[in-house]
């Protein structure tokens, strides 16, 4: 069953469910559903209204991301600490996630809405790294609204044209997608080692155990002195113990 068939059958409900569930961390075709519904509204305006598609898509994105943030905040770190290595999120990559969200969390949340993998996991990681909720809410809401407006209205106005030239455009878009994925993979692989080194310098030592993670003040042990560099999006992540036996930490605190 194609996404378009689901949209034709269930209308706005399909858009809401697929976008919301994708946003909270399940890899479903939410963006595809939004584009399909908007394009369908462009050729069948009597069936679906573009204004409602935009509103439903934006609301679903914001609510889904908020749920993903809550899941990450309540249990995301414990899940990554125990099982992250099974999905190729080992300790260095967890530190990189902390490092990026601690410094550029707002940009990751906002622009991540336009990138498939980040769109699915950015909110969960924001909660896991305990990005401040008010800041997350601002960037999440603005990103969801801009994303829904851009994709919905562009697809709507292009609906009639694309329906007449669907095959050539599908081939063209598929080719562009392959190119962008290849470029993105190359860039990430090239810079990942540098990010790992920076994250390790900021948060030396093994990750703190979930049951020892702080809840008050800075949510999680502070990074190494000078590690945050100031101006970050949120408190420092839990990447260093505070003197617990068996783990490196700040011995002066005891």
Secondary structure in CASP SS format (residue, H / E / C, confidence):
PFRMAT SS
TARGET T0000
AUTHOR 0000-0000-0000
METHOD secondary structure of the structure
MODEL  1
X C 1.00
X C 1.00
X H 1.00
X H 1.00
X H 1.00
X H 1.00
X H 1.00
X H 1.00
X H 1.00
X H 1.00
X C 1.00
X H 1.00
X H 1.00
X H 1.00
X H 1.00
X H 1.00
X H 1.00
X H 1.00
X H 1.00
X H 1.00
X H 1.00
X H 1.00
X H 1.00
X C 1.00
X C 1.00
X C 1.00
X C 1.00
X C 1.00
X C 1.00
X H 1.00
X H 1.00
X H 1.00
X H 1.00
X H 1.00
X H 1.00
X H 1.00
X H 1.00
X H 1.00
X H 1.00
X H 1.00
X H 1.00
X H 1.00
X H 1.00
X C 1.00
X C 1.00
X C 1.00
X C 1.00
X C 1.00
X C 1.00
X H 1.00
X H 1.00
X H 1.00
X H 1.00
X H 1.00
X H 1.00
X H 1.00
X H 1.00
X H 1.00
X H 1.00
X H 1.00
X H 1.00
X H 1.00
X H 1.00
X H 1.00
X H 1.00
X H 1.00
X H 1.00
X H 1.00
X H 1.00
X H 1.00
X H 1.00
X H 1.00
X H 1.00
X H 1.00
X H 1.00
X H 1.00
X H 1.00
X H 1.00
X H 1.00
X H 1.00
X H 1.00
X H 1.00
X H 1.00
X H 1.00
X H 1.00
X H 1.00
X H 1.00
X C 1.00
X C 1.00
X C 1.00
X H 1.00
X H 1.00
X H 1.00
X H 1.00
X H 1.00
X H 1.00
X H 1.00
X H 1.00
X H 1.00
X H 1.00
X H 1.00
X H 1.00
X H 1.00
X H 1.00
X H 1.00
X H 1.00
X H 1.00
X H 1.00
X H 1.00
X H 1.00
X H 1.00
X H 1.00
X C 1.00
X C 1.00
X C 1.00
X H 1.00
X H 1.00
X H 1.00
X H 1.00
X H 1.00
X H 1.00
X H 1.00
X H 1.00
X H 1.00
X H 1.00
X H 1.00
X H 1.00
X H 1.00
X C 1.00
X C 1.00
X C 1.00
X C 1.00
X H 1.00
X H 1.00
X H 1.00
X H 1.00
X H 1.00
X H 1.00
X H 1.00
X H 1.00
X H 1.00
X H 1.00
X H 1.00
X H 1.00
X H 1.00
X H 1.00
X H 1.00
X H 1.00
X H 1.00
X H 1.00
X H 1.00
X H 1.00
X H 1.00
X H 1.00
X H 1.00
X H 1.00
X H 1.00
X H 1.00
X H 1.00
X H 1.00
X H 1.00
X H 1.00
X H 1.00
X H 1.00
X C 1.00
X H 1.00
X H 1.00
X H 1.00
X H 1.00
X H 1.00
X H 1.00
X H 1.00
X H 1.00
X H 1.00
X H 1.00
X H 1.00
X H 1.00
X H 1.00
X H 1.00
X H 1.00
X H 1.00
X H 1.00
X H 1.00
X H 1.00
X H 1.00
X H 1.00
X H 1.00
X H 1.00
X H 1.00
X H 1.00
X H 1.00
X H 1.00
X H 1.00
X H 1.00
X H 1.00
X H 1.00
X H 1.00
X H 1.00
X H 1.00
X H 1.00
X H 1.00
X H 1.00
X C 1.00
X C 1.00
X C 1.00
X C 1.00
X C 1.00
X C 1.00
X C 1.00
X H 1.00
X H 1.00
X H 1.00
X C 1.00
X C 1.00
X C 1.00
X C 1.00
X C 1.00
X C 1.00
X C 1.00
X C 1.00
X C 1.00
X C 1.00
X C 1.00
X C 1.00
X C 1.00
X C 1.00
X C 1.00
X C 1.00
X C 1.00
X C 1.00
X C 1.00
X C 1.00
X C 1.00
X C 1.00
X C 1.00
X C 1.00
X C 1.00
X C 1.00
X C 1.00
X C 1.00
X E 1.00
X C 1.00
X C 1.00
X C 1.00
X C 1.00
X C 1.00
X C 1.00
X C 1.00
X E 1.00
X C 1.00
X H 1.00
X H 1.00
X H 1.00
X C 1.00
END
